[in-house]
Amino acid sequence: MPSLLYNRKASAALASLGAGGRLPHAILLEGPAGSGKHVAAAIIAQYALCTASEKPCGHCAGCMKVEKRIHPDVRYYGVPEGKKEFPIDLVREIRQDAYIAPNEGVCKLYILEQAHAMNAAAQNALLKSIEEPPAHARFVLLCENRSMLLPTILSRVTAIELEVPSVEQCAQALGTLASEASEEERQAAAAGAGGNIGRALALLGSAKPSKAAADARHLREMLVFGDRYQALKLLAAYDKDRQGLLDLLPLLQEGFAQAALARYRPSGGQEERMTNRLTCEQAICAAEAAAQAAEQARRNVSIPLLCACMVERIKAAVGG
């Protein structure tokens, strides 16, 4: 059965909601990418669809199908690939489907990933469903920043905030979740991810090919081997693209954390060049600066200001 590692408050809140036998019709799960929102959503679905007397059992057909993401009464929706917003057409599709009876369980769950990417029109369309939902419908909204949701939405959901564990707790979790990695790799990944378990696992895994990833690689090169002007010029393209910046900054953070990891698993090429230039501590400080900038971007801080501050902080960290 999925569990929220080092997230006692959220685990207790979920247990409390599920103990009554009837979950709220709309739940908001808030936390940064990698904090466990998908795990929490799976736990909610198991509470709702478990057929045992003590829920969730983790062993019945309902629980097992939820864990394998094949339960016909759990629907997942998110921002389509190549898009930046959660389209209103998907919200309308959800509204229509919500009035159809469940296939197997006592209810249907709609898990809306990246709910913060809905524009006002999409949120208002969703509002009609969560104001007066069908008796069998439950909505689970996953978001990174609740301030991007309308007050009318927030007033109608039960909100649960997921916390990021400490670096030490993250490293301990990686001992179970990524036992094939060395202790040094796990420690470096935990530090580079700032304790975020999901992001630390991504650091130990594969990267994401995209424009944001390419820009993040170029920006890292500029910050370490180039000058401030080059870096600020690249970042200026994101002055009016906050979501694009939110895609780029975590990848920049991961790139510096990978440079720290390269101390323990040399890979040659660019990483070797970066490793020869940076100490592990410098790379981690740069990763932390990118993470701080991402948090500020989620809080609607001025993009040019936060980018300028991040560049200065990273330059200071790497000795540029």
C-alpha positions as CSV (number, residue, x, y, z in Angstrom):
1,M,0.0,0.0,0.0
2,P,1.4,3.5,-0.9
3,S,2.5,5.6,2.1
4,L,3.6,9.2,2.6
5,L,7.1,9.0,3.9
6,Y,7.9,11.6,6.6
7,N,4.6,13.4,6.0
8,R,2.9,12.8,9.3
9,K,0.5,15.7,9.2
10,A,-0.8,14.8,5.7
11,S,-1.0,11.1,6.6
12,A,-3.0,11.9,9.8
13,A,-5.3,14.2,7.8
14,L,-6.0,11.6,5.2
15,A,-6.7,9.0,7.9
16,S,-9.0,11.3,9.7
17,L,-11.0,12.1,6.5
18,G,-11.2,8.4,5.6
19,A,-12.1,7.2,9.1
20,G,-15.7,8.5,8.8
21,G,-16.4,6.3,5.8
22,R,-17.3,9.2,3.6
23,L,-14.6,11.4,2.0
24,P,-15.2,15.0,1.2
25,H,-16.5,15.6,-2.3
26,A,-13.4,17.8,-3.2
27,I,-9.9,17.6,-1.8
28,L,-7.0,19.8,-2.6
29,L,-3.4,18.3,-2.3
30,E,-0.8,21.1,-2.3
31,G,2.9,20.7,-2.5
32,P,5.9,21.1,-4.8
33,A,6.6,18.6,-7.6
34,G,7.9,15.4,-6.1
35,S,6.4,15.9,-2.6
36,G,4.0,13.0,-2.8
37,K,0.8,14.4,-4.2
38,H,0.2,11.4,-6.5
39,V,0.8,9.0,-3.6
40,A,-1.6,10.9,-1.5
41,A,-4.2,10.8,-4.3
42,A,-3.8,7.0,-4.5
43,I,-4.4,6.7,-0.8
44,I,-7.6,8.8,-1.1
45,A,-8.7,6.5,-3.9
46,Q,-8.0,3.4,-1.9
47,Y,-10.0,4.8,1.1
48,A,-12.9,5.4,-1.3
49,L,-12.8,2.1,-3.2
50,C,-11.5,-0.4,-0.7
51,T,-14.0,-3.2,-0.1
52,A,-12.6,-4.4,3.3
53,S,-14.1,-3.5,6.6
54,E,-10.9,-1.6,7.6
55,K,-9.9,0.8,4.9
56,P,-7.6,0.9,3.1
57,C,-6.5,-2.7,3.3
58,G,-4.1,-2.6,0.4
59,H,-5.0,-6.1,-0.6
60,C,-8.5,-6.2,-2.0
61,A,-9.3,-5.9,-5.7
62,G,-10.2,-2.2,-5.4
63,C,-7.0,-1.3,-3.6
64,M,-4.8,-3.3,-6.0
65,K,-6.4,-1.8,-9.1
66,V,-5.9,1.7,-7.6
67,E,-2.2,1.0,-7.0
68,K,-1.8,-0.3,-10.5
69,R,-3.7,2.7,-11.9
70,I,-6.2,0.4,-13.7
71,H,-9.4,1.0,-11.6
72,P,-12.2,2.0,-14.0
73,D,-13.6,4.4,-11.5
74,V,-10.4,6.5,-11.0
75,R,-9.9,9.0,-13.8
76,Y,-6.7,11.0,-14.3
77,Y,-6.6,14.3,-16.1
78,G,-3.8,16.8,-16.6
79,V,-2.2,19.3,-18.9
80,P,-1.8,17.7,-22.3
81,E,1.7,17.3,-23.6
82,G,2.9,20.4,-25.4
83,K,0.3,22.6,-23.6
84,K,0.8,25.0,-20.8
85,E,-2.7,25.2,-19.5
86,F,-5.3,22.7,-18.2
87,P,-7.8,23.0,-21.0
88,I,-11.4,23.9,-20.4
89,D,-12.5,21.1,-22.8
90,L,-11.2,18.6,-20.3
91,V,-13.1,20.2,-17.5
92,R,-16.3,20.0,-19.6
93,E,-15.5,16.3,-20.3
94,I,-15.2,15.7,-16.5
95,R,-18.5,17.4,-15.8
96,Q,-20.3,15.2,-18.3
97,D,-18.7,12.0,-17.1
98,A,-19.3,12.7,-13.5
99,Y,-23.1,12.1,-14.0
100,I,-22.4,8.5,-15.3
101,A,-22.7,5.9,-12.5
102,P,-19.5,4.1,-11.3
103,N,-18.4,0.9,-13.0
104,E,-17.4,-1.1,-10.0
105,G,-17.0,1.0,-6.9
106,V,-19.3,3.0,-4.7
107,C,-18.0,6.3,-6.2
108,K,-15.9,7.7,-9.0
109,L,-12.8,9.8,-8.4
110,Y,-11.4,12.5,-10.7
111,I,-7.8,13.2,-10.1
112,L,-6.8,16.6,-11.6
113,E,-3.1,17.0,-11.9
114,Q,-1.6,20.4,-12.2
115,A,-4.8,22.1,-11.1
116,H,-2.9,25.3,-10.7
117,A,-2.5,25.4,-14.5
118,M,-6.2,26.0,-15.0
119,N,-7.1,29.5,-16.2
120,A,-10.1,31.3,-14.7
121,A,-12.5,30.0,-17.3
122,A,-11.6,26.4,-16.6
123,Q,-11.8,26.9,-12.8
124,N,-15.2,28.5,-13.1
125,A,-16.3,25.5,-15.2
126,L,-15.0,23.1,-12.6
127,L,-16.7,25.1,-9.8
128,K,-20.1,24.1,-11.1
129,S,-19.2,20.5,-10.5
130,I,-17.7,20.8,-7.1
131,E,-20.5,23.1,-5.9
132,E,-23.3,20.6,-6.5
133,P,-21.5,17.3,-7.4
134,P,-23.4,14.0,-8.1
135,A,-23.5,11.9,-4.9
136,H,-21.0,9.4,-6.3
137,A,-18.4,11.9,-7.6
138,R,-15.2,12.9,-5.7
139,F,-12.7,15.4,-7.0
140,V,-9.0,15.4,-6.0
141,L,-7.1,18.5,-7.1
142,L,-3.2,18.4,-7.2
143,C,-1.5,21.7,-7.2
144,E,1.8,23.3,-6.4
145,N,0.5,26.7,-5.3
146,R,-3.0,27.3,-4.1
147,S,-2.7,31.0,-4.6
148,M,-3.2,30.3,-8.3
149,L,-6.7,28.9,-7.6
150,L,-9.8,31.1,-7.4
151,P,-11.1,31.8,-3.8
152,T,-14.4,30.3,-4.9
153,I,-12.6,27.0,-5.6
154,L,-10.6,27.1,-2.4
155,S,-13.7,27.7,-0.3
156,R,-15.2,24.5,-1.5
157,V,-12.3,22.1,-1.1
158,T,-10.7,20.4,1.9
159,A,-7.0,21.3,1.6
160,I,-4.1,19.2,2.7
161,E,-0.5,20.5,2.4
162,L,2.3,18.1,1.8
163,E,5.7,18.9,3.4
164,V,9.1,18.3,2.0
165,P,11.2,16.1,4.4
166,S,14.6,17.1,5.6
167,V,17.7,16.2,3.6
168,E,18.5,13.5,6.2
169,Q,15.0,12.0,6.0
170,C,15.1,12.0,2.2
171,A,18.4,10.2,2.2
172,Q,17.0,7.6,4.6
173,A,14.0,7.1,2.2
174,L,16.3,6.7,-0.7
175,G,17.9,3.9,1.1
176,T,14.7,1.9,0.5
177,L,13.5,3.5,-2.7
178,A,16.9,3.5,-4.5
179,S,18.9,0.9,-2.7
180,E,21.0,0.2,-5.9
181,A,22.6,3.7,-5.6
182,S,25.6,4.2,-3.3
183,E,25.2,6.0,0.0
184,E,27.2,8.9,-1.3
185,E,25.0,9.2,-4.4
186,R,21.9,9.1,-2.2
187,Q,23.3,11.7,0.1
188,A,24.2,14.0,-2.8
189,A,20.8,13.5,-4.5
190,A,18.9,14.2,-1.2
191,A,21.0,17.4,-0.7
192,G,20.6,18.5,-4.3
193,A,16.8,18.0,-4.2
194,G,16.5,19.8,-0.9
195,G,14.9,16.8,0.8
196,N,12.3,16.4,-2.0
197,I,12.0,12.6,-2.3
198,G,10.4,12.6,-5.8
199,R,13.0,15.0,-7.2
200,A,15.8,13.1,-5.6
201,L,14.6,9.9,-7.3
202,A,14.5,11.9,-10.6
203,L,18.1,12.9,-10.0
204,L,19.1,9.3,-9.6
205,G,17.1,8.4,-12.7
206,S,16.8,10.0,-16.2
207,A,16.5,13.6,-17.3
208,K,13.6,15.1,-19.2
209,P,14.2,16.1,-22.9
210,S,12.5,19.4,-23.7
211,K,13.1,23.0,-24.5
212,A,13.2,23.8,-20.8
213,A,15.8,21.1,-20.3
214,A,18.0,22.5,-23.2
215,D,17.7,26.0,-21.8
216,A,18.6,24.7,-18.3
217,R,21.7,23.0,-19.7
218,H,22.8,26.2,-21.5
219,L,22.0,28.3,-18.5
220,R,24.1,26.1,-16.3
221,E,27.0,26.4,-18.7
222,M,26.7,30.2,-18.7
223,L,26.5,30.5,-15.0
224,V,29.6,28.3,-14.5
225,F,31.8,29.2,-17.5
226,G,30.2,32.3,-19.0
227,D,29.2,35.7,-17.7
228,R,26.1,37.2,-16.0
229,Y,25.0,39.0,-19.2
230,Q,24.7,35.7,-21.1
231,A,22.7,34.1,-18.3
232,L,20.4,37.1,-17.9
233,K,19.8,37.4,-21.6
234,L,18.6,33.7,-21.7
235,L,16.4,34.3,-18.7
236,A,14.9,37.5,-20.2
237,A,13.0,35.3,-22.6
238,Y,11.0,34.0,-19.6
239,D,10.0,37.5,-18.4
240,K,6.4,36.9,-19.5
241,D,6.4,33.1,-19.3
242,R,6.1,32.2,-15.6
243,Q,5.0,28.7,-16.3
244,G,8.0,28.2,-18.7
245,L,10.3,29.5,-15.9
246,L,8.6,27.1,-13.5
247,D,9.5,24.3,-15.9
248,L,13.1,25.5,-16.3
249,L,14.2,26.2,-12.7
250,P,13.7,22.7,-11.3
251,L,15.7,21.3,-14.2
252,L,18.4,23.8,-13.5
253,Q,18.4,22.7,-9.9
254,E,18.6,19.0,-11.0
255,G,21.5,19.9,-13.3
256,F,23.6,21.3,-10.5
257,A,22.6,18.4,-8.3
258,Q,23.8,16.0,-11.0
259,A,27.1,17.9,-11.0
260,A,27.4,17.1,-7.3
261,L,26.5,13.4,-8.0
262,A,29.1,13.2,-10.7
263,R,31.7,13.3,-7.9
264,Y,30.6,9.8,-7.0
265,R,29.9,8.4,-10.4
266,P,32.0,10.0,-13.1
267,S,30.3,10.0,-16.5
268,G,32.7,12.0,-18.7
269,G,31.8,14.7,-21.1
270,Q,30.0,17.8,-19.8
271,E,29.5,16.4,-16.3
272,E,33.2,15.7,-16.0
273,R,34.0,19.3,-17.1
274,M,31.5,20.6,-14.6
275,T,32.8,18.4,-11.9
276,N,36.4,19.6,-12.5
277,R,35.2,23.2,-12.1
278,L,32.8,22.8,-9.1
279,T,33.2,21.2,-5.7
280,C,30.2,19.2,-4.4
281,E,29.4,22.0,-2.0
282,Q,29.4,24.6,-4.7
283,A,27.1,22.5,-6.9
284,I,24.7,22.0,-4.0
285,C,24.6,25.7,-3.2
286,A,23.8,26.5,-6.8
287,A,21.0,23.9,-6.8
288,E,19.6,25.5,-3.6
289,A,19.6,28.9,-5.3
290,A,17.6,27.5,-8.2
291,A,15.2,25.9,-5.9
292,Q,14.7,29.1,-4.0
293,A,14.1,31.0,-7.2
294,A,11.5,28.4,-8.2
295,E,9.7,28.9,-4.9
296,Q,9.7,32.6,-5.4
297,A,8.3,32.1,-9.0
298,R,5.4,30.2,-7.5
299,R,4.7,33.1,-5.2
300,N,4.4,35.5,-8.2
301,V,7.6,37.5,-7.3
302,S,8.8,39.7,-10.2
303,I,10.5,37.4,-12.7
304,P,13.4,39.8,-13.7
305,L,14.1,40.4,-10.0
306,L,14.2,36.8,-8.9
307,C,16.3,35.9,-12.0
308,A,18.8,38.6,-11.2
309,C,19.0,37.5,-7.6
310,M,19.4,33.9,-8.6
311,V,22.2,34.6,-11.1
312,E,24.1,36.7,-8.4
313,R,23.7,33.9,-5.8
314,I,24.8,31.2,-8.2
315,K,27.8,33.2,-9.4
316,A,28.8,33.8,-5.8
317,A,28.5,30.1,-5.1
318,V,30.6,29.0,-8.0
319,G,33.2,31.7,-7.6
320,G,32.2,33.5,-10.8
